Amino acid sequence: SSELTQDPAVSVALGQTVRITCQGDSLRSYYANWYQQKPGQAPVNVIYGKNNRPSGTPDRFSGSSSGNTASLTITGAQAEDEADYYCGSRDSSGYHVFGTGTKVTVL
Amino acid sequence: QVQLQQWGAGLLKPSETLSLTCAVYGGSLSGYYWNWIRQPPGKGLEWIGDSNQSGSTNYNPSLKSRVTISVDTSKNQFSLKLSSLTAADTAVYYCARGWVRGVLDAFDIWGQGTMVTVSS
């Protein structure tokens, strides 16, 4: 079972801002990464290490962290941002672990 | 541009062994960790394990007794074997490149995924 908890689903109006959270005790020790997965596709890394964007990630995506919670914010959500989002980090033993996932719907 | 291309059997019977291979094109195995990650239908991602170029491995404790990840540097490939399959192992299996820089790490390149179904 995942040690990183996410809200199952959130919705956002086109052009508005949405924040997705990821909670887990290990986030006090390790950074969270964020992955976007569209139906039938492999995940894509959109944020790593709290708030770093790989090349190709639009600057409307940003990350933050406080205590045991990491967050991914989409500022000015676009239709193409509709996807499942997973946080990824380490568990208390240092092994890789993913969050439970959040489905983002853009209205 | 580095690409990962994976392949392997898609339909297996209970108790059989899953075998998947992932080829790395456009880059070297050196300096990275080579991962297998799976996703049951309609569910989330689960990390299976990784290996570096030298063959040093780490496995998810929940799967460790059944998993072997190996690297073939001559072919620029890495492989996954998962034994004693049950229906619970039905999933899309992904290979992925992992990098580590100090306290930062991520999976930056993924294969296309292989659907593996375990059914009698």
Contacts between the chains, C-beta under 8 A, distances in Angstrom:
chain1	res1	chain2	res2	distance
A	2	B	44	6.7
A	30	B	103	7.8
A	31	B	103	6.5
A	31	B	104	6.5
A	33	B	105	7.6
A	33	B	106	4.6
A	33	B	107	7.6
A	35	B	45	7.6
A	35	B	107	7.4
A	42	B	94	5.7
A	42	B	110	3.9
A	42	B	111	6.7
A	42	B	112	6.3
A	42	B	113	5.5
A	43	B	45	6.9
A	43	B	94	7.7
A	43	B	107	7.5
A	43	B	110	6.1
A	44	B	110	7.5
A	45	B	106	5.1
A	45	B	107	6.2
A	45	B	108	5.4
A	48	B	104	6.2
A	48	B	105	7.6
A	48	B	106	4.0
A	49	B	103	7.4
A	49	B	104	4.0
A	49	B	106	7.5
A	52	B	104	7.3
A	54	B	106	7.7
A	54	B	108	6.5
A	86	B	44	6.5
A	86	B	45	5.6
A	88	B	45	7.6
A	88	B	106	7.5
A	88	B	107	7.1
A	93	B	61	7.3
A	95	B	47	7.0
A	95	B	58	6.9
A	95	B	60	6.2
A	95	B	61	6.9
A	96	B	35	7.5
A	96	B	47	3.9
A	96	B	50	7.7
A	96	B	60	7.9
A	96	B	98	7.9
A	97	B	47	6.6
A	98	B	44	6.0
A	98	B	45	4.1
A	98	B	46	7.0
A	98	B	47	6.7
A	99	B	44	7.4
A	100	B	44	5.6
A	101	B	44	4.6
A	101	B	45	7.6
